[in-house]
């Protein structure tokens, strides 16, 4: 709890605790208070959800619980894919589209976004691997875009498409503010923009898949160019 509070204090001291960033920051403090009141110590990388809130939190030893955008959007992304297959692609199967759950989750996670140098982003508010909060990840950003694009197409919610489009700015701006890294012969999207020379294959592939799906589902020229 003390470490999470110190992170929020550091953000405030740097004048980074903006109005939209307060939502995730204060939610983090509340979740840490809840978990420590249980009287048990989480194990490293253990993840938690609280009630019906789709925001997933992960335990970082010595740092407490932190909002995990990739884990959060990963869960709803899988459900949005089922809705897309069932409603748009007319595929039949044992799994059913949980439209109400997808709608609630995407609205909730969209509300935890911040305006980061002119684009929409979902940030990590925890020190990690040499990176200082607030930082973003291409893999998390792309998964959010993919989930929003799938949900927008399947459930016909245009505002999610707009949010996904605005989130593309992360792939247009250079790291560490964005995730774009120039390399010989092209561009790489960094999973950890504070460590731009670190190449992670699954993170890179998911970044491209998220961009591709948004382009295909929404007709976004920007997403296609970035892909």
C-alpha positions in Angstrom: 0.0 0.0 0.0 2.8 2.4 0.9 4.6 1.8 -2.4 1.4 2.5 -4.4 0.8 5.6 -2.4 4.4 6.7 -3.1 3.8 6.2 -6.8 0.8 8.5 -6.7 2.7 11.1 -4.7 5.5 10.9 -7.3 3.1 11.5 -10.1 1.7 14.5 -8.3 5.1 15.9 -7.6 5.9 15.7 -11.3 2.6 17.3 -12.2 1.6 14.1 -14.0 -1.4 13.4 -11.9 -3.9 14.8 -14.4 -7.6 14.6 -14.0 -8.0 11.6 -16.3 -5.0 9.8 -14.7 -6.6 10.1 -11.3 -9.2 7.5 -12.1 -6.7 4.7 -12.5 -4.4 6.0 -9.7 -7.1 6.2 -7.1 -8.6 2.9 -8.1 -5.2 1.4 -7.6 -5.0 2.7 -4.1 -8.5 1.4 -3.3 -7.6 -2.1 -4.7 -4.4 -2.2 -2.7 -6.3 -1.3 0.5 -8.9 -4.1 -0.3 -6.3 -6.8 -0.9 -4.2 -6.0 2.2 -7.4 -6.1 4.4 -7.8 -9.7 3.4 -4.7 -10.5 5.5 -3.0 -12.6 2.9 0.2 -11.8 0.9 -0.2 -12.3 -2.9 2.4 -14.2 -4.8 4.5 -12.5 -7.5 2.5 -11.8 -10.7 -0.8 -13.0 -9.2 -3.8 -11.4 -10.8 -7.0 -10.2 -9.2 -10.4 -9.0 -10.2 -12.8 -7.4 -7.8 -16.5 -8.3 -8.2 -17.8 -7.5 -11.7 -15.2 -4.9 -12.4 -13.3 -6.0 -15.5 -10.2 -4.1 -14.5 -7.5 -6.7 -13.8 -4.8 -6.0 -11.2 -1.4 -7.7 -10.9 0.8 -8.0 -7.9 4.3 -6.7 -8.3 6.5 -7.6 -5.2 7.5 -4.6 -3.4 5.2 -2.4 -5.5 1.8 -3.7 -4.6 -1.2 -4.2 -7.0 -1.2 -2.3 -10.3 -3.8 -2.0 -13.0 -2.8 -4.3 -15.9 -4.2 -3.0 -19.2 -3.1 -6.0 -21.2 -4.7 -8.6 -18.9 -7.9 -6.4 -18.6 -8.4 -6.0 -22.4 -7.2 -9.5 -23.1 -10.2 -10.9 -21.2 -12.8 -8.8 -22.9 -11.1 -9.2 -26.3 -11.8 -12.9 -26.2 -15.4 -12.3 -25.4 -15.7 -9.6 -28.1 -14.2 -12.1 -30.6 -17.0 -14.6 -29.8 -19.7 -11.9 -30.4 -18.1 -10.9 -33.6 -18.1 -14.5 -34.9 -21.7 -15.1 -33.7 -23.3 -11.8 -34.8 -21.3 -10.6 -37.8 -19.7 -13.8 -39.2 -22.8 -15.9 -38.5 -20.7 -18.7 -37.0 -22.4 -21.3 -34.9 -20.8 -22.9 -31.8 -21.2 -23.8 -28.2 -20.1 -20.4 -27.0 -22.6 -17.6 -26.8 -22.1 -13.9 -27.2 -22.2 -12.3 -23.8 -23.1 -8.9 -25.2 -24.1 -7.2 -22.0 -20.8 -8.3 -20.3 -18.8 -7.1 -23.3 -20.6 -3.7 -23.4 -20.1 -3.2 -19.6 -16.4 -4.2 -19.8 -15.5 -2.0 -22.8 -17.3 1.0 -21.3 -15.5 0.5 -18.0 -12.0 0.1 -19.5 -12.5 3.0 -21.9 -13.2 5.1 -18.8 -9.8 4.2 -17.4 -8.0 5.6 -20.5 -5.9 8.8 -20.3 -5.0 11.5 -22.8 -1.3 11.1 -23.4 0.3 13.7 -25.5 -2.8 14.0 -27.7 -3.8 10.3 -28.0 -5.8 7.9 -25.9 -3.8 5.4 -23.9 -4.0 2.8 -21.1 -1.0 3.2 -18.8 0.9 1.1 -16.3 1.3 3.0 -13.0 4.1 0.8 -11.6 7.9 0.9 -11.9 9.0 -2.1 -13.9 12.1 -3.2 -15.7 13.7 0.2 -15.4 10.7 2.1 -16.6 9.0 4.7 -14.4 5.3 5.3 -14.4 3.3 6.2 -16.3 4.4 4.0 -19.2 2.5 2.2 -22.0 3.0 -0.9 -24.1 2.4 -1.6 -27.8 1.0 -5.0 -27.0 -1.5 -3.6 -24.5 -2.4 -0.7 -26.7 -3.0 -2.9 -29.7 -5.1 -5.4 -27.7 -7.3 -2.5 -26.4 -7.7 -1.3 -30.0 -8.6 -4.8 -31.2 -11.1 -5.3 -28.5 -12.8 -2.0 -29.1 -12.9 -2.6 -32.9 -14.4 -6.0 -32.4 -16.9 -4.8 -29.9 -17.8 -1.8 -32.1 -18.4 -4.0 -35.1 -20.3 -6.8 -33.3 -22.5 -4.6 -31.1 -22.7 -1.6 -33.3 -21.2 0.9 -30.8 -19.6 3.7 -32.8 -17.9 5.4 -29.9 -15.6 2.4 -29.3 -14.4 2.7 -32.9 -13.6 6.4 -32.3 -11.7 5.5 -29.1 -9.7 2.9 -31.0 -8.9 5.3 -33.8 -7.7 7.9 -31.3 -5.5 5.3 -29.6 -3.6 4.8 -32.8 -1.6 7.9 -31.9 0.6 5.7 -29.7 1.9 4.0 -32.9 2.6 7.3 -34.6 4.6 8.9 -31.9 8.2 7.9 -31.0 9.0 6.0 -27.8 8.9 6.5 -24.9 5.9 8.8 -25.2 4.5 6.5 -27.9 5.6 3.1 -29.0 7.2 3.7 -32.4 10.8 2.9 -32.8 12.7 3.5 -36.1 14.9 0.5 -37.1 16.9 -0.1 -40.3 14.5 -0.9 -43.1 11.3 0.1 -41.2 9.6 0.5 -37.9 9.2 -1.6 -34.7 6.5 -1.1 -32.1 8.0 -1.5 -28.6 6.4 -3.6 -25.9 8.4 -1.6 -23.4 9.0 1.9 -24.9 11.4 2.7 -22.0 13.6 -0.1 -23.4 13.3 0.5 -27.2 16.0 -1.9 -28.2 14.3 -4.9 -26.5 12.6 -7.0 -29.2 9.7 -9.3 -28.1 8.2 -11.4 -30.8 4.7 -12.1 -29.4 4.4 -8.4 -28.4 5.3 -7.3 -31.9 2.9 -9.8 -33.6 0.0 -8.8 -31.3 0.7 -5.2 -32.1 0.3 -5.9 -35.8 -2.7 -8.1 -35.3 -4.5 -5.3 -33.4 -3.7 -2.8 -36.1 -4.9 -5.2 -38.8 -8.2 -6.0 -37.1 -9.0 -2.4 -36.6 -8.2 -1.6 -40.2 -10.3 -4.5 -41.4 -13.3 -4.0 -39.1 -13.4 -0.2 -39.1 -12.0 0.7 -42.5 -9.3 2.8 -40.8 -6.7 4.1 -43.3 -4.4 5.1 -40.4 -4.5 1.6 -38.9 -3.8 0.0 -42.3 -0.8 2.3 -42.9 0.6 1.6 -39.5 0.2 -2.1 -40.0 
